[in-house]
Amino acid sequence: MKINRLIITEEERNEIRSLYNLINEQSVPPPVPTIIKVSDEDSLAMDSKDAKGFLSKFVKDILTNIDNDPQAKNTMNNGQMEILSLVVRGGASNVWGGKTTGYDFENDRKTAGIKTETVLYQKNKDLAAVRSDQFKNNLIAELSKYNIKVSSNVKIKTDAYVYNTGGVNDTRRDTTKFPNNGQFLSATIQLSYLNTPFNISTITQVGVPNIPKKFVMTGAYFCNGKNSQNQVSKEDTYLKQCESLSATSKDNSHISAWEIKWAPNENGISDVIPVVRWNFFWNSGGTIDRVSRIPHKTKYEGKESFDKLIPANDNVGADDYMLKVLMGLSEGDVNGGSTYKTYITPFK
């Protein structure tokens, strides 16, 4: 009969503690941030200040870049991704009210222009400045919805220029001589996140005290209503998670929940303290449909810091980076170890 042993022995725990003590004695280099850079440009309608279309497209480009990097996506979900720099350029054509105006640059957007007329030129430049500034503000507000924050060291620059389009608006310009639009917005953003593996030093840096010595116990629950010690579980560990499975699939090969725990007599509490649990919701096809991450309510030293590191999330997915790291902690495998390979990988 297959035995699901996911709680380590006292001897194994002591071995892990010894290993962590050795790690702590080593000097750990500071984490190096990874930069995601996204650039784009969009033409605008005549006298347009509100660039909703470009904003939506640009945000989508940013999220696509993040989604392509699992660690970046996890960092964003945890609220640890920051805007490091943002440059927005707003442009205008050198025409106002049907009259030709001065301009900052030729149509190539590089060669210095001619500012022989200044009054109408300034109106164009002011319009471009409003476009640039509004886009900057709207972009920051939109990214905040995805837990992307502004770094304390952020560098933000907004520019506004008038470009030579032949003294007519973009729709009337001779595109053989003036191929580039005058009215446009361009934006370049750099997002920063730490790409060091989630390890002992990373945990310590965010303020969770003594975690190498304490964070050593795990517990698993299965769709047959039993835990890893073959004991009857509480309904909240399996009932809703497994309700879509057929009766024959509700066995000890389908994991319903997994949690990490503090060892007994740690943080001034004699009992084992559950810290965070992952619930696995199955579909009728026998694969994991959704994964929720739930911090436990039990108070302990460092809980506030740890909950910020691994916040509640109703849908983190089976590839949740924190799940893999903590599930493979006892084996030193940031990809989940044998537990993940046995109970998660075949059913994703």
VENFENGI-V192600 format. One record per residue. N is the residue number from 1. RES is the residue in one letter. PHI is phi as a letter, one per 30 degrees, with the letter a starting at -180 (999 if undefined). Layout:
n->N res->RES phi->PHI
n->N res->RES phi->PHI
//
This chain:
n->1 res->M phi->999
n->2 res->K phi->d
n->3 res->I phi->c
n->4 res->N phi->c
n->5 res->R phi->c
n->6 res->L phi->c
n->7 res->I phi->c
n->8 res->I phi->d
n->9 res->T phi->d
n->10 res->E phi->d
n->11 res->E phi->d
n->12 res->E phi->d
n->13 res->R phi->d
n->14 res->N phi->d
n->15 res->E phi->d
n->16 res->I phi->d
n->17 res->R phi->d
n->18 res->S phi->d
n->19 res->L phi->d
n->20 res->Y phi->d
n->21 res->N phi->d
n->22 res->L phi->d
n->23 res->I phi->d
n->24 res->N phi->d
n->25 res->E phi->d
n->26 res->Q phi->d
n->27 res->S phi->d
n->28 res->V phi->c
n->29 res->P phi->d
n->30 res->P phi->d
n->31 res->P phi->d
n->32 res->V phi->c
n->33 res->P phi->d
n->34 res->T phi->c
n->35 res->I phi->c
n->36 res->I phi->c
n->37 res->K phi->c
n->38 res->V phi->b
n->39 res->S phi->b
n->40 res->D phi->a
n->41 res->E phi->b
n->42 res->D phi->b
n->43 res->S phi->d
n->44 res->L phi->b
n->45 res->A phi->d
n->46 res->M phi->e
n->47 res->D phi->i
n->48 res->S phi->d
n->49 res->K phi->c
n->50 res->D phi->c
n->51 res->A phi->c
n->52 res->K phi->d
n->53 res->G phi->d
n->54 res->F phi->d
n->55 res->L phi->e
n->56 res->S phi->d
n->57 res->K phi->d
n->58 res->F phi->d
n->59 res->V phi->d
n->60 res->K phi->d
n->61 res->D phi->d
n->62 res->I phi->d
n->63 res->L phi->d
n->64 res->T phi->d
n->65 res->N phi->d
n->66 res->I phi->d
n->67 res->D phi->d
n->68 res->N phi->d
n->69 res->D phi->b
n->70 res->P phi->e
n->71 res->Q phi->d
n->72 res->A phi->d
n->73 res->K phi->d
n->74 res->N phi->d
n->75 res->T phi->d
n->76 res->M phi->d
n->77 res->N phi->d
n->78 res->N phi->d
n->79 res->G phi->i
n->80 res->Q phi->c
n->81 res->M phi->c
n->82 res->E phi->b
n->83 res->I phi->d
n->84 res->L phi->c
n->85 res->S phi->a
n->86 res->L phi->b
n->87 res->V phi->b
n->88 res->V phi->b
n->89 res->R phi->b
n->90 res->G phi->c
n->91 res->G phi->b
n->92 res->A phi->b
n->93 res->S phi->d
n->94 res->N phi->d
n->95 res->V phi->b
n->96 res->W phi->b
n->97 res->G phi->i
n->98 res->G phi->i
n->99 res->K phi->c
n->100 res->T phi->d
n->101 res->T phi->c
n->102 res->G phi->d
n->103 res->Y phi->a
n->104 res->D phi->d
n->105 res->F phi->b
n->106 res->E phi->d
n->107 res->N phi->d
n->108 res->D phi->d
n->109 res->R phi->i
n->110 res->K phi->b
n->111 res->T phi->d
n->112 res->A phi->e
n->113 res->G phi->c
n->114 res->I phi->b
n->115 res->K phi->c
n->116 res->T phi->d
n->117 res->E phi->c
n->118 res->T phi->c
n->119 res->V phi->d
n->120 res->L phi->d
n->121 res->Y phi->e
n->122 res->Q phi->d
n->123 res->K phi->d
n->124 res->N phi->d
n->125 res->K phi->d
n->126 res->D phi->d
n->127 res->L phi->d
n->128 res->A phi->d
n->129 res->A phi->d
n->130 res->V phi->d
n->131 res->R phi->e
n->132 res->S phi->d
n->133 res->D phi->d
n->134 res->Q phi->d
n->135 res->F phi->d
n->136 res->K phi->e
n->137 res->N phi->d
n->138 res->N phi->d
n->139 res->L phi->d
n->140 res->I phi->d
n->141 res->A phi->d
n->142 res->E phi->d
n->143 res->L phi->d
n->144 res->S phi->d
n->145 res->K phi->d
n->146 res->Y phi->c
n->147 res->N phi->i
n->148 res->I phi->c
n->149 res->K phi->c
n->150 res->V phi->c
n->151 res->S phi->d
n->152 res->S phi->d
n->153 res->N phi->c
n->154 res->V phi->d
n->155 res->K phi->c
n->156 res->I phi->c
n->157 res->K phi->b
n->158 res->T phi->b
n->159 res->D phi->c
n->160 res->A phi->b
n->161 res->Y phi->b
n->162 res->V phi->c
n->163 res->Y phi->c
n->164 res->N phi->d
n->165 res->T phi->c
n->166 res->G phi->i
n->167 res->G phi->i
n->168 res->V phi->b
n->169 res->N phi->d
n->170 res->D phi->e
n->171 res->T phi->d
n->172 res->R phi->c
n->173 res->R phi->d
n->174 res->D phi->d
n->175 res->T phi->d
n->176 res->T phi->d
n->177 res->K phi->c
n->178 res->F phi->b
n->179 res->P phi->d
n->180 res->N phi->c
n->181 res->N phi->d
n->182 res->G phi->d
n->183 res->Q phi->c
n->184 res->F phi->a
n->185 res->L phi->b
n->186 res->S phi->b
n->187 res->A phi->b
n->188 res->T phi->b
n->189 res->I phi->b
n->190 res->Q phi->b
n->191 res->L phi->c
n->192 res->S phi->c
n->193 res->Y phi->a
n->194 res->L phi->d
n->195 res->N phi->c
n->196 res->T phi->d
n->197 res->P phi->e
n->198 res->F phi->d
n->199 res->N phi->b
n->200 res->I phi->e
n->201 res->S phi->d
n->202 res->T phi->d
n->203 res->I phi->d
n->204 res->T phi->d
n->205 res->Q phi->d
n->206 res->V phi->d
n->207 res->G phi->j
n->208 res->V phi->d
n->209 res->P phi->d
n->210 res->N phi->h
n->211 res->I phi->d
n->212 res->P phi->e
n->213 res->K phi->d
n->214 res->K phi->c
n->215 res->F phi->d
n->216 res->V phi->b
n->217 res->M phi->c
n->218 res->T phi->b
n->219 res->G phi->b
n->220 res->A phi->b
n->221 res->Y phi->b
n->222 res->F phi->b
n->223 res->C phi->d
n->224 res->N phi->d
n->225 res->G phi->i
n->226 res->K phi->c
n->227 res->N phi->c
n->228 res->S phi->d
n->229 res->Q phi->c
n->230 res->N phi->i
n->231 res->Q phi->c
n->232 res->V phi->d
n->233 res->S phi->c
n->234 res->K phi->d
n->235 res->E phi->d
n->236 res->D phi->d
n->237 res->T phi->c
n->238 res->Y phi->a
n->239 res->L phi->d
n->240 res->K phi->d
n->241 res->Q phi->d
n->242 res->C phi->c
n->243 res->E phi->d
n->244 res->S phi->d
n->245 res->L phi->d
n->246 res->S phi->d
n->247 res->A phi->e
n->248 res->T phi->d
n->249 res->S phi->d
n->250 res->K phi->d
n->251 res->D phi->b
n->252 res->N phi->d
n->253 res->S phi->c
n->254 res->H phi->c
n->255 res->I phi->d
n->256 res->S phi->c
n->257 res->A phi->a
n->258 res->W phi->b
n->259 res->E phi->b
n->260 res->I phi->c
n->261 res->K phi->b
n->262 res->W phi->d
n->263 res->A phi->d
n->264 res->P phi->d
n->265 res->N phi->i
n->266 res->E phi->c
n->267 res->N phi->h
n->268 res->G phi->i
n->269 res->I phi->b
n->270 res->S phi->d
n->271 res->D phi->d
n->272 res->V phi->d
n->273 res->I phi->c
n->274 res->P phi->d
n->275 res->V phi->c
n->276 res->V phi->b
n->277 res->R phi->b
n->278 res->W phi->c
n->279 res->N phi->c
n->280 res->F phi->c
n->281 res->F phi->c
n->282 res->W phi->c
n->283 res->N phi->c
n->284 res->S phi->d
n->285 res->G phi->d
n->286 res->G phi->i
n->287 res->T phi->b
n->288 res->I phi->d
n->289 res->D phi->c
n->290 res->R phi->a
n->291 res->V phi->b
n->292 res->S phi->c
n->293 res->R phi->c
n->294 res->I phi->b
n->295 res->P phi->d
n->296 res->H phi->d
n->297 res->K phi->d
n->298 res->T phi->e
n->299 res->K phi->d
n->300 res->Y phi->a
n->301 res->E phi->d
n->302 res->G phi->i
n->303 res->K phi->d
n->304 res->E phi->d
n->305 res->S phi->d
n->306 res->F phi->d
n->307 res->D phi->d
n->308 res->K phi->d
n->309 res->L phi->d
n->310 res->I phi->b
n->311 res->P phi->d
n->312 res->A phi->d
n->313 res->N phi->a
n->314 res->D phi->d
n->315 res->N phi->a
n->316 res->V phi->c
n->317 res->G phi->i
n->318 res->A phi->d
n->319 res->D phi->c
n->320 res->D phi->e
n->321 res->Y phi->d
n->322 res->M phi->d
n->323 res->L phi->e
n->324 res->K phi->d
n->325 res->V phi->d
n->326 res->L phi->d
n->327 res->M phi->d
n->328 res->G phi->c
n->329 res->L phi->e
n->330 res->S phi->d
n->331 res->E phi->c
n->332 res->G phi->i
n->333 res->D phi->c
n->334 res->V phi->d
n->335 res->N phi->c
n->336 res->G phi->j
n->337 res->G phi->i
n->338 res->S phi->d
n->339 res->T phi->d
n->340 res->Y phi->d
n->341 res->K phi->d
n->342 res->T phi->d
n->343 res->Y phi->c
n->344 res->I phi->c
n->345 res->T phi->e
n->346 res->P phi->d
n->347 res->F phi->c
n->348 res->K phi->d
//
